[in-house]
């Protein structure tokens, strides 16, 4: 599929990891190999996840009705490999377009460099909690007049991914390390990332990515595969096909297709497979321009049912062993 449709062999990329790869009229370069470029990384991860699930099924350890979720690109793997909502070929095409869209939205200088980087902050080493970390990021953005945003809420009080303009990140690192009372760093730069992934700066790319999703997704999506089984990054709550759930999404993003669906709900719900498709596409179209709410997702999964959680007590992780 990657050779016939996308113009390159993902097998060759994984096996050889060339520093230069020509795809049609475009050339892709990376000093450590093109596998380090987001669009190729995501295709490889989507393919690997499908292979891992196939192995689990062969070994009899796959649980077909388990609740599933995925962090960032992992959400596509959850939908494609685990829930089997999206065929493998469409999954690969979509994540390829997602990676291209993210890179295309960022302005670059004549040397190809952007004004953005990404870092990981570990506020507990600087004696800061969750709220203080959020306040610090907001304060630095205001003081430097440079964009800065927490885009991955990973582990409460302990790990967050932050993206923004270089001068804002440098100031963030400076303050955290001044307060750091540990031998370990409170700020770690993520090498090779110069795109503000999951930030509001990518909102302008939502309409074009929505078109790509519409072109790739099947016409009908069975909502039974999603309801109470899928936790999107955008909401950090179990997928539902109800007006209340659509309203919940609309508290996070300004989605015109969902506003239309809500306005004409009695008619739209008569075709649940098409309505489910619309809701899913909006969740994913906005996902790449919105923070990953992984802390809330974990709390939703692990909290007991009496506290509004799902009471999950066993997790099977699918993906690469090292991040």
N, C-alpha and C positions, 0 to 999 in steps of 0.2 A: 504493500500500500504506500509506504513512504517513497519508494522508488517511482511508482507509477503516477502518484497524485502530487506528492510534495517535491519530488525531484532530487531526492538523496536517499541513501541507504542508512537507516538507523543502525543496522548491524555493523556497517563499516565505521560509522562514527564511534560506536562503543568499543569496537575492537582496536581501531587504529588511532582514534582521537586526533585527527589532523589539525594542524594549526591554521590551515587555510582550506576552506571548502567552498566551491562554487556551486550554487543552486540556481539554475536558470541564468538570468542576467545579474544576479546578486552574488556577492562574495562575502563570506563570513570568516572573521579572523579572531583568534585569541591566543595569547602567548603560551598558555597552558593547554591548548587544544580546544576545539569548538564545543566539546561536551560541556565546557564551563559556561557556554552561552545559554541563557535561560530557555530559549525556544527548543534547543536540542536536548537540554537536561530534562525538560518537561515531557518531551516525546519518549525519551528513554525510561523515565520513571513510570509513565502510563503503561508502557509495554511490559516493564518488569512487574508491575502490580498485577496485571492480567495473568502473567505466567505464574506468579506466586499463588494466586487464587486457584488456578488450574491445578497446581501441585497439591494444594490443600484438599481440593475435591477428590483428587486421585488417591490421597492418603486417608480419606475419610474423616478429616478433622475440620472441614468447613461447616459452619453453622448457618444454614440458609436463611433463617428468619431473625438473625441477630440485628440489633440496632447498630447503625454505622454512621461514621462521620470522618472527615478528612481535613487536615490542616493545609489551607491554601490550595496548591495543585493537588494535594491528596484528596480534596473533595471530589474532583473528577474521577479519581481512581475508585473512591467509594461508590460513586454512582455507576461507573462503568464496570469495574471488575467485581464488586461485591453485590450490588443491587441489580446489575445487568439491565440498567435503564437505558444506557447508551451503548451501541455496538462499539467494538474495539476500533474499527477504522474511523468512525465518527469522533470517538474520544481523541484519537491521535491528531486528527485534523483540527479539532477545536483547540487543543492545548498548544499546537503549533501556532495557530492564529492568535491565541492569547499572548504567547511570548513575543510574537512579532508586534502586536499592538502595543504592548507595554514599552518596548524599545522605541517604537516610532513616535510615541507621544512626548519624548524628551528631546529638548533642543541640545545640540552639541556644537562645539567650536570647530575650527578648521582641522584640529587634530583628532576630532571624534570624541572629545571628552565632554562630560556633562557637569553640571554644577551640583550634583547630588551624590550622596553616599548613604550607606546603611551601617548602623552599629547595633550591638546588643548591650543593654544596660542591666546590671545586677545590683539593684538599689540596696539590698540588704547588707552588702559589703560597705556601703556608705551610710549605714544606720538610717535608712529611709524606708518607709512603707509604700504601699500601692498608691495611696492618695498623694503622698509627698512627691512620688516620682512623676505622676501626672501633672502636678502643679509646677514642678521644676521645668518640665518640657514646655509647658505653656508660658512660663515666665521668660525662658530663654528665647522663645519665638518672638515675644513682645520686645525684649531688650535688644535683640540683634536685628529685628525687622527682617528676619530670614525664616523661610518655611521650615518647620520641624513638627513631626507627628509620630506618636506611637502607633505602629501599624500591625504588630503582632502582640497581643496580650497572652503570653505563653504560660507563665507560672506566677501566681499572685505574690507580689513583693520580691520576687527572685529573678525573673527573666522577662524582658520585653525587647522586641525589635523596634528600633527607631530609625526613621529615614528623614532626610531633609537636606537643606543646603549645607555645604561643607563648613562654612564659618559657624553655623549654629551647632553642628555636631562637635566641632572642635571646642566650643564653649561648654557644651554638655559634658564632654570628656574631662575638661579642665576642672569643672566644679565637682564632679563625682570623685575624681581622684584626689582632690583636695580634702574631701570628707572621708575618703577611704581609710579604714582602720584595719584592713586585712592585707595579707600578702598576695591575695588574688585580686585581679583587676575588676573594678566596678563597671568599666566600659571596655568593650572589645569591638574593634572595627571588623565588619564583614568584608573580606577582600573580594575585589572584582565586581561588586554591586554598585552600579551607577544609575540605577532606575529607582524612583520612589514607589516601589511595589506597595499595593494596598493603600495608597494614600489618596486623599481627595484631589490631588493634582491630576490624577488619571480619569477624573469624572468625565472630562470632555471626550474620552474614548468609549464611553458606554454605548452610545447609539450605534457606532460602527461594529462593536463587538456583539451587540445584540443581533445585528444582521448576520454575522458569521454563525452565531448559535442557531438562529432560525434556519439558515441554509443547511446546517449539518445535522440537526436533531430530527429524529423520526416524527412523523405527523401526529402520532398518538403515543402518549405515555401513560401507562397504567398507574393511577394514583395509589393503588393498593401496595405497590412496591415502595412507595415513599411515606405514606401516612404512618406515623408513630415509629418509623424505622430509620429515618434520615434526619440528621441535625445539621442544618446549613451553617456556614461560617457567619452569614449575615445576621441571623437571628439568635443563634445559640439556643434554639428551642426546637422541639420535634415538629417536623413538617405536618401541616394539616391542610385540608382543602375546605376552608371555611372563611366566611367574611371576617371573623375575628383575627384569623391568622394573616390574611391579606392586610388588614388594618395594622397589625403588628409590623409587617414589613414596611408599610408606608410611614411608620414613625421613624424609620431609619433612613429611607431613601425616597426620593421624589419620582416615582415610577408612573409614567403616563399609562402604559398598558394595564397596570394593576388598578389604577383609578377607574379606567374604563370597565374593567372586569367587575369591580365592586359596584359600580353604578348600574350595570346590567346583570347582576348576579343571578337572578331567577332564570334568565335565558341562558347564560353561560354555563351554569351548573348542569344543564340538560345534556351537555357534552363534556363529561368529566375528564376524559382523556386529553381533550384539547385544552381545557382549562388548566389541568395539571401541567401540561407542557408550557403554557404561558407563565405560570407561577415559577416553574423551575428555571426557565430562561431568564426571568428577571432576577432571581436569586443569584444566578451565575454572572449575568451581565454586570451587576453592581458589585459582585464580590471582589473583583480585581481592583476596584477603586474604593474599597472599604476595609477597615481593620479586621483582622482575624480575631474573633472573640473566643479564643481557646480556653481561657480561664473559666468563663461562664459555661462553655461547653462541657468541660470536665466536671464542674460543680453540678450541672444538670444531670450528667451521667451517674456520678458517684453519690450524690446526696440521697438519703432514704426517701421513699415515696411520701411519707408523712410530712416531709419538709419540701415537697414540690419537685423532688428529683426522680430519677428513674430506678434507683436502687441497684445499679449495675455493680457486680462484684468480680467480674472476670473480663479481661481485655486481651484481644489478640491483635498485635500490631503488624501491619503489612507495609513494607517499604524497605528502604536501604538501612543497613545496620548502623552506619555512621553518618552523621550530619555535618 
